[in-house]
């Protein structure tokens, strides 16, 4: 039986097996690692250090990850779509 913190004390939990807890820990670790990789990639692509990516930096990033045949118009549309999010 695992214990979950509840307002300063631990409450017994019957619904989280040790396997489930380990699975969740692994998934959280993966998510954090991916986030760190994304942040590192962004910083690498942000050539001018302004904290934003312009179209030129974005296209450079596409080429850096092996997407060398993306037409300029398609990369522009993708850039605009992603920037809107």
N, C-alpha and C positions, 0 to 999 in steps of 0.2 A: 504494500500500500504506500503510495506517495503522499507527501504533504504539500499542500498549497498554501502560500501566505494569504491570510485574510485579515485585514485591518490589525496588523501587529502580532498576530499569532498564527499558528499553523492549524489548518483544518484537514482532517483525513480525506483522501480522495479515492474513491473506488473506480472511477472511470478512466484514470490514466495509468496504464501499465508501465513498468520500467522500460519496456520496448518502445512504447509510444512516446515517452519522455525523451528517450535517446533519439528517436526518429525526428522529433520536433527540434531538438538541439542541433542535429545535423542540418536540417532544412534552414534553420535560422542562420547557422554558420555559412551555408552556401549563399544565402541572400545577402548577407553582409559582405562576403567576398566579392560577389558580383557587383554590388554597389561600389565597393572600393575600386574595382576594375573599371567601372564606368566613369567614376570620378577621375581616375588616373588617365583614361583615354581622353576625356574632355579636356583636361589640363594640357595634354600632349598636343591636341588639335588646336587649342586656343593659342595660335602662334603669336598674336599681339598682346596676349595677357590681359585683355579687357574683361574677361569673364563671360564672354559670349562667343558664339561661332557665327561667322558670316558664311556666305555661300561658297566662297573660295576655300575656306578652312574645311567646310563640310565636304566639298568635293575631294579635297586632299585626303580626308578621312576615309571616304569611300574607296579611293585607290589604295590606301594603306591597308585596308582589310581585304583586298583582292578583288574589289568590284571595279575593274578597270574599263569595262565596256559599257558603262552606264551612260546613255546619251545625256548631254547637257540639259535638255528640256526636261527629261525624266528626273534628273537629280534636283533641278529647280522645283519641280512639283513636289517631290518628296520633302525637300527642305522647307517649303512653305507649309506643307501639311504638318510636319513635325514641330515647326516653330509655333504653329497655332495651338498646339497642345501645351 
